Amino acid sequence: MFISVHHKISSPGQFWASAQKNLPHLPETGVKRVVCVFPSNDMGEATCIWEADSIEALNKYLRCKVFDWSRETYFEISASNAIGLPS
């Protein structure tokens, strides 16, 4: 499934360093890949599109990677109604 995640980032340096370190190691259990990353100009927020087995699996993965450096909101994307998702 595709999942939209909006990150409110409290520690941009640590958050983005962790992303650069960990994203190349995907896939991991329950998380296939990050499809797109859209950071704000100040790097204090980002919206990302992920492919994962579930929101719960993705949240578990992110908590181990970004700790309390950000707060997330999630929703499952309706792939049949989306425009631009990879097949």
N, C-alpha and C positions, 0 to 999 in steps of 0.2 A: 504494500500500500504506500501511497505518497502522503506525506505529512508536512503541513506548514508549521514552522516554529518561529515565534517572534521572541527574540532575546532582548531583555533590558539589562544592559551590561554595567556592572558597578566597578569592575576592574579591567578596563580594556586591554592593558598591556598583558596581564596574565591570561585573560580569555583568549586573545588572538594568538599568543605564543602557544597555548595548549592546542588550539585548532591546527596551527601549522605543524606541530609535533605529532598529533594523533590522527588527523584525517588521512594521511598516506597509508595508514595501517588498516583501513577498512577494506573488505567487510569484516565485521565481528559478529558474534552471536546476536541475532535478532536485528542487526542494523547492516543494511547493504551498502548505502552510499549517501553522500550529500550531493544533490543534483545541482543546486544553485545557492549562491550566497550573495545577499544584498545588504551590505553594511551602510550605515548612515555616514555622513561626512565626518562626524566627530568620533566614529567607531564606538559610540555608546549604545547603539541599538543595531540589530540586524534581523532580517527575515530570511529564513533559509527553507529550502524545499529538500526534504529527506525521503529516501526510500527505506522503509523498515517494516518489520513484521507487525508492529503495533505501537501505539503511543506509549504504552507502558515500557516496552523494550527500549524505545528511543530515549525516554526519560531516564531510565536506569543507566544507559550508556552515557548520556550527557552529565548526569550527576557525578559520575566517576571521572569525568574529564574536565568539567568547568566548575565543579564544586559549588561554592556560594558566590562566585564571581558574576553570576547572572540569574535572572528569573525568567522563566519561559511560560508562554502560552502556546497551546497546540490545537490544531484541528486536522481531522482527516480530510484530504482533498477528494472531491468527487471526480475521479479520473474520467468517467464517461462524459462529464460536462466541462472538463478543463480544456484550455487551449494552450498548446506548446509543451505539454509534458512529453518526455521521451517514451518511446514504446518499449 
